[in-house]
Amino acid sequence: MNNMLSFDEVKNFLEVEQQVIENFIRDGALHAYKIGGVYIRFRKEEVLHLKYDVLLKKNVSKPAVSLGQRLLDFWRFNNFYIVSVLVIGLLAYWFLRTTVTS
């Protein structure tokens, strides 16, 4: 069983461009091995670690959303229900007020 991956195999597996892999190598997140001074190879375990511990965590983390943005989103998705409850409440208030005074 071969524990080494080629540059193209790593690029396809990580689903990133060549420059991103080169940045990982330069930053020390991924170690590259040259075989015969020409072909760059990567250990399969390191690539798996990089994909699951670095790239997937980056995609899972969500940017912070302000309270104003959250309220705006809430209004956009629920405005029909909010307005409906207000109209029903006003109608109930009007109906009860007219029946009690009569």
SESETOR-520714 format. One record per residue: x, y, z of N, C-alpha, C, CB in turn; residue number from 1. Coordinates in nm, 4 decimals, always signed. Atoms other than C-alpha are relative to their C-alpha. Glycine has a CB too. Example, Ala and Ser with C-alpha at 12.3 -4.5 7.8 and 13.67 -1.06 7.14 Angstrom:
% SESETOR-520714
TIBA      n.u      n.v      n.w     ca.u     ca.v     ca.w      c.u      c.v      c.w     cb.u     cb.v     cb.w resi
TIBA  +0.0890  -0.1190  +0.0000  +1.2300  -0.4500  +0.7800  +0.0900  +0.1200  +0.0000  -0.0992  +0.0027  +0.1246    1
TIBA  -0.0820  -0.1190  -0.0060  +1.3670  -0.1060  +0.7140  -0.0770  +0.1090  +0.0730  +0.0414  +0.0462  -0.1415    2
% end
This chain:
% SESETOR-520714
TIBA      n.u      n.v      n.w     ca.u     ca.v     ca.w      c.u      c.v      c.w     cb.u     cb.v     cb.w resi
TIBA  +0.0836  -0.1181  +0.0000  +0.0000  +0.0000  +0.0000  +0.0880  +0.1243  +0.0000  -0.0951  -0.0001  +0.1212    1
TIBA  -0.0819  -0.1190  +0.0161  +0.1420  +0.3347  -0.1076  -0.0493  +0.1095  +0.0936  -0.0021  +0.0485  -0.1461    2
TIBA  +0.0356  -0.1050  -0.0950  +0.1442  +0.5982  +0.1671  +0.0372  +0.1384  -0.0491  +0.0664  -0.0257  +0.1320    3
TIBA  -0.0396  -0.1289  +0.0553  +0.2630  +0.8763  -0.0607  -0.0969  +0.0399  -0.1119  +0.1460  -0.0054  -0.0528    4
TIBA  +0.0888  -0.0529  +0.1034  +0.0476  +1.0984  -0.2820  +0.0755  +0.0988  -0.0871  -0.1240  +0.0672  +0.0627    5
TIBA  -0.0622  -0.0966  +0.0903  +0.1486  +1.2995  -0.5860  -0.0642  +0.1374  +0.0201  -0.0136  -0.0458  -0.1481    6
TIBA  +0.0492  -0.1361  -0.0106  +0.0963  +1.6728  -0.6166  -0.1432  +0.0105  -0.0540  +0.0929  +0.0960  -0.0754    7
TIBA  +0.1335  -0.0049  +0.0597  -0.2053  +1.6263  -0.8457  -0.1030  -0.0740  +0.0845  +0.0032  -0.0589  -0.1401    8
TIBA  +0.0920  +0.0733  -0.0874  -0.3613  +1.3679  -0.6139  -0.0390  +0.0843  +0.1216  +0.0636  -0.1325  +0.0458    9
TIBA  +0.0280  -0.0872  -0.1150  -0.3309  +1.6089  -0.3213  -0.0898  +0.1151  -0.0424  +0.1313  +0.0545  +0.0615   10
TIBA  +0.0802  -0.1122  +0.0496  -0.4725  +1.8945  -0.5276  -0.1448  -0.0434  -0.0223  +0.0599  +0.0559  -0.1310   11
TIBA  +0.1363  +0.0505  +0.0224  -0.7741  +1.6851  -0.6294  -0.0681  -0.0380  +0.1304  +0.0028  -0.1207  -0.0935   12
TIBA  +0.0586  +0.0429  -0.1270  -0.8265  +1.5442  -0.2808  -0.0413  +0.1184  +0.0859  +0.0983  -0.0872  +0.0765   13
TIBA  +0.0306  -0.1179  -0.0804  -0.8122  +1.8827  -0.1066  -0.0937  +0.0968  -0.0708  +0.1273  +0.0712  +0.0369   14
TIBA  +0.0842  -0.0862  +0.0820  -1.0040  +2.0491  -0.3903  +0.0429  +0.1464  +0.0105  -0.1463  -0.0149  +0.0411   15
TIBA  -0.0561  -0.1349  -0.0038  -0.7757  +2.3517  -0.3918  +0.0920  +0.0186  -0.1201  +0.0769  +0.0253  +0.1333   16
TIBA  -0.0911  -0.0315  +0.1095  -0.5534  +2.5246  -0.6445  +0.1446  -0.0283  +0.0405  -0.0158  +0.1471  -0.0425   17
TIBA  -0.1411  +0.0285  -0.0234  -0.1797  +2.4653  -0.6780  +0.0619  +0.1016  +0.0939  +0.0760  -0.0023  -0.1313   18
TIBA  -0.0572  -0.1050  -0.0840  -0.0965  +2.7985  -0.5144  -0.0337  -0.0219  +0.1474  -0.0501  +0.1371  -0.0454   19
TIBA  +0.0395  +0.0258  -0.1383  -0.2889  +2.7004  -0.1989  +0.0880  -0.1089  +0.0604  -0.1487  -0.0406  +0.0076   20
TIBA  -0.0876  +0.1074  -0.0484  -0.0857  +2.3806  -0.1665  +0.1407  +0.0535  +0.0223  +0.0027  -0.1182  -0.0998   21
TIBA  -0.1321  -0.0598  -0.0173  +0.2350  +2.5767  -0.2176  +0.0047  +0.0876  +0.1255  +0.0376  +0.0828  -0.1238   22
TIBA  +0.0068  -0.0807  -0.1228  +0.1237  +2.8137  +0.0597  +0.0028  -0.0894  +0.1233  -0.1273  +0.0872  +0.0008   23
TIBA  -0.0033  +0.0948  -0.1113  +0.0596  +2.5161  +0.2901  +0.1409  -0.0515  +0.0236  -0.0946  -0.1169  -0.0264   24
TIBA  -0.1381  +0.0484  -0.0115  +0.4107  +2.3882  +0.2170  +0.0877  +0.1097  +0.0599  +0.0554  -0.0446  -0.1389   25
TIBA  -0.0814  -0.1121  -0.0482  +0.5671  +2.7316  +0.2738  -0.0281  +0.0308  +0.1467  -0.0257  +0.1245  -0.0849   26
TIBA  +0.0380  -0.0297  -0.1383  +0.3721  +2.7834  +0.6005  +0.0280  -0.1144  +0.0961  -0.1456  +0.0347  +0.0061   27
TIBA  -0.0311  +0.1143  -0.0846  +0.4682  +2.4394  +0.7282  -0.1200  -0.0846  +0.0381  +0.0663  +0.0470  +0.1229   28
TIBA  +0.1193  +0.0794  -0.0297  +0.1126  +2.3018  +0.7377  +0.0042  -0.1341  -0.0708  -0.1261  +0.0760  -0.0400   29
TIBA  -0.0121  +0.1239  +0.0774  +0.2096  +2.0345  +0.4845  +0.1461  -0.0174  -0.0392  -0.0927  +0.0021  -0.1270   30
TIBA  -0.1398  +0.0276  +0.0331  +0.5475  +1.8705  +0.4350  +0.0072  -0.0698  -0.1349  +0.0672  -0.0864  +0.1099   31
TIBA  -0.0184  +0.0581  +0.1323  +0.6615  +1.7908  +0.0820  +0.1310  -0.0761  -0.0042  -0.0032  +0.1087  -0.1090   32
TIBA  -0.1193  +0.0839  +0.0160  +0.9116  +1.5200  -0.0104  +0.0323  -0.0103  -0.1477  -0.0209  -0.1419  +0.0621   33
TIBA  -0.0444  +0.0121  +0.1384  +1.1154  +1.5239  -0.3275  +0.0627  -0.1361  -0.0194  +0.0999  +0.1124  -0.0373   34
TIBA  -0.0563  +0.1305  +0.0348  +1.1932  +1.1941  -0.4874  +0.0759  +0.0188  -0.1306  -0.1121  -0.1117  -0.0130   35
TIBA  -0.0825  -0.0185  +0.1181  +1.4801  +1.2061  -0.7324  +0.0186  +0.1459  -0.0362  -0.0598  -0.0731  -0.1156   36
TIBA  -0.0186  -0.1424  +0.0246  +1.4869  +1.5845  -0.7018  -0.1041  +0.0611  -0.0918  +0.1344  +0.0230  -0.0574   37
TIBA  +0.0961  -0.0526  +0.0954  +1.1921  +1.6180  -0.9363  -0.1437  -0.0094  +0.0508  +0.0127  -0.0733  -0.1311   38
TIBA  +0.1395  +0.0227  -0.0364  +0.8696  +1.4677  -0.8103  -0.0253  +0.0312  +0.1471  -0.0396  -0.1439  -0.0302   39
TIBA  +0.0356  -0.0310  -0.1373  +0.7098  +1.6090  -0.5010  -0.1071  -0.0980  +0.0451  -0.0489  +0.1469  +0.0140   40
TIBA  +0.0960  +0.0945  -0.0581  +0.5259  +1.3586  -0.2797  -0.0394  +0.0474  +0.1394  +0.0595  -0.1439  +0.0059   41
TIBA  +0.0544  -0.0373  -0.1301  +0.3160  +1.3989  +0.0328  -0.0458  -0.1253  +0.0726  -0.1170  +0.1007  -0.0150   42
TIBA  +0.0486  +0.1130  -0.0794  +0.2410  +1.1585  +0.3151  -0.1520  +0.0080  +0.0089  +0.0640  -0.0007  +0.1425   43
TIBA  +0.1452  +0.0052  +0.0003  -0.1209  +1.0480  +0.3015  -0.0585  +0.0429  +0.1347  -0.0469  -0.1403  -0.0349   44
TIBA  +0.0497  -0.0356  -0.1330  -0.1650  +1.0890  +0.6778  -0.0002  +0.1509  +0.0211  +0.0843  -0.0674  +0.1077   45
TIBA  -0.0077  -0.1451  -0.0141  -0.0528  +1.4522  +0.6652  -0.1085  +0.0696  -0.0812  +0.1374  +0.0501  -0.0430   46
TIBA  +0.1035  -0.0591  +0.0847  -0.2918  +1.5295  +0.3806  -0.1373  -0.0184  +0.0642  +0.0024  -0.0631  -0.1413   47
TIBA  +0.1277  +0.0242  -0.0690  -0.5822  +1.3683  +0.5682  -0.0146  +0.0925  +0.1198  -0.0106  -0.1469  +0.0454   48
TIBA  +0.0021  -0.0894  -0.1157  -0.4920  +1.5649  +0.8801  -0.0295  +0.1430  -0.0445  +0.1343  -0.0061  +0.0762   49
TIBA  +0.0202  -0.1349  +0.0499  -0.4766  +1.8870  +0.6803  -0.1447  +0.0206  -0.0434  +0.0947  +0.0286  -0.1162   50
TIBA  +0.1373  -0.0160  +0.0489  -0.8143  +1.8266  +0.5170  -0.0999  +0.0060  +0.1147  -0.0364  -0.1145  -0.0944   51
TIBA  +0.1029  +0.0094  -0.1033  -1.0069  +1.7318  +0.8284  +0.0221  +0.0959  +0.1166  -0.0062  -0.1405  +0.0520   52
TIBA  -0.0253  -0.0867  -0.1154  -0.8372  +1.9461  +1.0912  +0.0143  +0.1472  -0.0359  +0.1237  -0.0453  +0.0704   53
TIBA  -0.0227  -0.1390  +0.0363  -0.7610  +2.2624  +0.8980  -0.1088  +0.0514  -0.0939  +0.1368  +0.0157  -0.0648   54
TIBA  +0.0930  -0.0515  +0.0996  -0.9819  +2.2984  +0.5917  -0.1448  -0.0136  +0.0437  +0.0202  -0.0711  -0.1310   55
TIBA  +0.1393  +0.0169  -0.0402  -1.3056  +2.1552  +0.7323  -0.0348  +0.0872  +0.1189  -0.0282  -0.1452  +0.0327   56
TIBA  +0.0268  -0.0896  -0.1123  -1.2757  +2.3520  +1.0571  -0.0159  +0.1429  -0.0487  +0.1123  -0.0084  +0.1041   57
TIBA  +0.0098  -0.1352  +0.0548  -1.2253  +2.6675  +0.8527  -0.1372  +0.0204  -0.0625  +0.1114  +0.0254  -0.1041   58
TIBA  +0.1304  -0.0124  +0.0631  -1.5471  +2.6000  +0.6588  -0.1130  -0.0043  +0.1017  -0.0188  -0.1094  -0.1023   59
TIBA  +0.1046  +0.0117  -0.1002  -1.7445  +2.5155  +0.9729  -0.0148  +0.1285  +0.0781  +0.0290  -0.1150  +0.0940   60
TIBA  +0.0099  -0.1215  -0.0804  -1.6577  +2.8295  +1.1618  -0.0706  +0.1088  -0.0797  +0.1401  +0.0480  +0.0450   61
TIBA  +0.0797  -0.1025  +0.0655  -1.9012  +3.1076  +1.0837  +0.0454  +0.1369  +0.0496  -0.1517  -0.0216  +0.0267   62
TIBA  -0.0380  -0.1339  -0.0438  -1.8222  +3.4767  +1.0901  -0.1033  +0.0541  +0.0986  +0.0143  +0.0951  -0.1210   63
TIBA  +0.0896  -0.0594  -0.0981  -1.9713  +3.6786  +1.3755  -0.1010  +0.0896  -0.0714  +0.0796  +0.0803  +0.1060   64
TIBA  +0.1066  -0.0792  +0.0598  -2.3049  +3.8368  +1.2859  -0.0506  +0.0970  +0.1064  -0.1159  -0.0912  -0.0547   65
TIBA  +0.0440  -0.1014  -0.0962  -2.4154  +4.1601  +1.4514  -0.1461  -0.0218  +0.0376  +0.0196  +0.1417  -0.0577   66
TIBA  +0.1378  +0.0106  -0.0473  -2.7373  +4.1843  +1.6491  -0.0962  +0.0637  -0.0989  -0.0147  +0.0656  +0.1375   67
TIBA  +0.0844  -0.0671  +0.0987  -2.8796  +4.4277  +1.3955  -0.0253  -0.0870  -0.1219  +0.0634  +0.1304  -0.0429   68
TIBA  +0.0149  +0.0886  +0.1155  -2.8154  +4.1838  +1.1101  -0.0893  -0.1188  +0.0344  +0.1375  -0.0492  -0.0484   69
TIBA  +0.0845  +0.1120  -0.0416  -2.9737  +3.8995  +1.3074  -0.1461  +0.0415  +0.0090  +0.0470  -0.0549  +0.1345   70
TIBA  +0.1377  -0.0491  -0.0078  -3.2844  +4.1114  +1.3784  -0.0578  +0.0246  -0.1389  -0.0060  +0.1289  +0.0827   71
TIBA  +0.0455  -0.0231  +0.1369  -3.3076  +4.2129  +1.0134  -0.0339  -0.1323  -0.0685  +0.1073  +0.0757  -0.0804   72
TIBA  +0.0283  +0.1324  +0.0566  -3.2865  +3.8488  +0.9056  -0.1276  -0.0589  +0.0598  +0.1184  -0.0953  +0.0243   73
TIBA  +0.1203  +0.0494  -0.0654  -3.5513  +3.7566  +1.1632  -0.1236  +0.0668  -0.0599  +0.0068  +0.0249  +0.1518   74
TIBA  +0.1130  -0.0721  +0.0570  -3.7827  +4.0276  +1.0269  -0.0278  -0.0467  -0.1431  +0.0264  +0.1513  +0.0025   75
TIBA  +0.0188  +0.0421  +0.1397  -3.7243  +3.9224  +0.6631  -0.0689  -0.1349  -0.0102  +0.1339  -0.0059  -0.0716   76
TIBA  +0.0560  +0.1341  +0.0097  -3.8161  +3.5618  +0.7309  -0.1330  -0.0154  +0.0731  +0.0981  -0.0994  +0.0539   77
TIBA  +0.1201  +0.0155  -0.0815  -4.1001  +3.6219  +0.9786  -0.0940  +0.1185  -0.0069  +0.0382  -0.0233  +0.1413   78
TIBA  +0.0822  -0.1202  +0.0015  -4.2576  +3.9546  +0.8792  -0.1485  -0.0305  -0.0224  +0.0496  +0.0942  -0.1074   79
TIBA  +0.1398  +0.0359  +0.0224  -4.5787  +3.7914  +0.7528  -0.0669  -0.0427  +0.1313  -0.0102  -0.1129  -0.1045   80
TIBA  +0.0562  +0.0496  -0.1258  -4.6339  +3.6169  +1.0863  -0.0109  +0.1107  +0.1040  +0.0851  -0.1142  +0.0546   81
TIBA  +0.0021  -0.1102  -0.0967  -4.5489  +3.9237  +1.2925  -0.1151  +0.0946  -0.0310  +0.1343  +0.0766  -0.0011   82
TIBA  +0.1084  -0.0900  +0.0394  -4.7866  +4.1453  +1.0957  -0.1348  -0.0680  +0.0222  +0.0152  +0.0429  -0.1479   83
TIBA  +0.1254  +0.0730  -0.0206  -5.0573  +3.8752  +1.1084  -0.0408  +0.0001  +0.1472  +0.0133  -0.1442  -0.0504   84
TIBA  +0.0303  +0.0001  -0.1431  -5.0347  +3.8504  +1.4883  -0.0442  +0.1384  +0.0448  +0.1222  -0.0459  +0.0814   85
TIBA  +0.0399  -0.1366  -0.0355  -5.0544  +4.2293  +1.5188  -0.1407  +0.0320  -0.0492  +0.0992  +0.1010  -0.0578   86
TIBA  +0.1336  -0.0258  +0.0546  -5.3613  +4.2504  +1.2916  -0.1052  -0.0771  +0.0784  -0.0063  -0.0382  -0.1495   87
TIBA  +0.0953  +0.0802  -0.0775  -5.5369  +3.9652  +1.4763  -0.0166  +0.0580  +0.1400  +0.0466  -0.1472  +0.0082   88
TIBA  +0.0076  -0.0624  -0.1321  -5.4530  +4.1283  +1.8097  -0.0815  +0.1273  -0.0017  +0.1385  +0.0295  +0.0520   89
TIBA  +0.0775  -0.1240  +0.0108  -5.5903  +4.4643  +1.6967  -0.1472  -0.0284  -0.0258  +0.0561  +0.0882  -0.1115   90
TIBA  +0.1394  +0.0371  +0.0254  -5.9068  +4.3030  +1.5601  -0.0662  -0.0559  +0.1261  -0.0078  -0.1031  -0.1138   91
TIBA  +0.0550  +0.0557  -0.1246  -5.9556  +4.1088  +1.8855  -0.0238  +0.1123  +0.1005  +0.0959  -0.1072  +0.0602   92
TIBA  +0.0159  -0.1133  -0.0900  -5.9036  +4.4283  +2.0862  -0.1215  +0.0824  -0.0415  +0.1272  +0.0874  +0.0009   93
TIBA  +0.1143  -0.0774  +0.0499  -6.1521  +4.6177  +1.8665  -0.1306  -0.0735  +0.0245  +0.0161  +0.0294  -0.1495   94
TIBA  +0.1213  +0.0784  -0.0194  -6.4071  +4.3345  +1.8834  -0.0399  -0.0036  +0.1477  +0.0198  -0.1425  -0.0532   95
TIBA  +0.0306  +0.0048  -0.1426  -6.3813  +4.3029  +2.2623  -0.0435  +0.1369  +0.0515  +0.1213  -0.0498  +0.0788   96
TIBA  +0.0354  -0.1368  -0.0440  -6.4005  +4.6798  +2.3101  -0.1406  +0.0365  -0.0435  +0.0999  +0.1029  -0.0560   97
TIBA  +0.1333  -0.0336  +0.0486  -6.7124  +4.7127  +2.0941  -0.1074  -0.0854  +0.0665  -0.0064  -0.0167  -0.1508   98
TIBA  +0.1005  +0.0850  -0.0648  -6.8913  +4.4167  +2.2566  -0.0166  +0.0311  +0.1474  +0.0366  -0.1453  -0.0165   99
TIBA  +0.0091  -0.0325  -0.1422  -6.8141  +4.5255  +2.6138  -0.0751  +0.1300  +0.0207  +0.1391  +0.0093  +0.0623  100
TIBA  +0.0667  -0.1303  -0.0139  -6.9339  +4.8831  +2.5612  -0.1443  -0.0051  -0.0462  +0.0748  +0.1065  -0.0786  101
TIBA  +0.1380  +0.0082  +0.0501  -7.2559  +4.7731  +2.3886  -0.0951  -0.0624  +0.0971  -0.0041  -0.0769  -0.1266  102
% end
